[in-house]
């Protein structure tokens, strides 16, 4: 299987996983001067109030070396009926692959990304599990404004731990790390005998966080 076909197959599988009801389309990125990075929902709401048109909700499909990923996203439908992504991105990109989701309405909720490993490296699966754990913890919070989510204090230390792991895993994978290379923590152990072997404890920690949240509501 060619590399390109591998990614095409992975994107198609991702579209099935998110329940896509329409085909993806390329949407030009044309940032609004007052739009903020990673604030698409509010960016588009404000833009519609000033310029007319409507908000269109859906998924932005991203492809990287290790995975394909669907992120809930909002774009602007101009009064003429054209779609434009007015939210700036870092690094700068000319366009995104976008899939409409007419069943979704944003009301301030935290929405999980959907990720799919495109490699044979099981460490990527562990990284995805950490990313999803972070999103589970954020779902326990309450949005206080456009940029801030207030989190239960008893969850914050574990959330910070997962965010630190997410960054370290990203660097480790970028450097070619796998289950049979020295672990990123520096101990003289292979990943599978170190942080890889510790993944069940992380899963238990996540379940404990869920239980703490349930007991606080």
Protein Blocks (a to p, Z undefined) as FASTA:
>chain_A
ZZklmmmmmmmmmmmmnopabdcddddddddfkbcehilmmmmmmmmmmngpjddddddd
dddfkbccdddddddddfkopacdfbdcddddfbdcddddfkbccehiacddddddfbfb
fklmmmmmmmmmmmmmmmmpccfbfmbccddfklmmmmmmmmmmmmmmmmmmmnopafkb
ccfkopacdfklmmmmmmmmmmmmmmmmmmmmmmmZZ
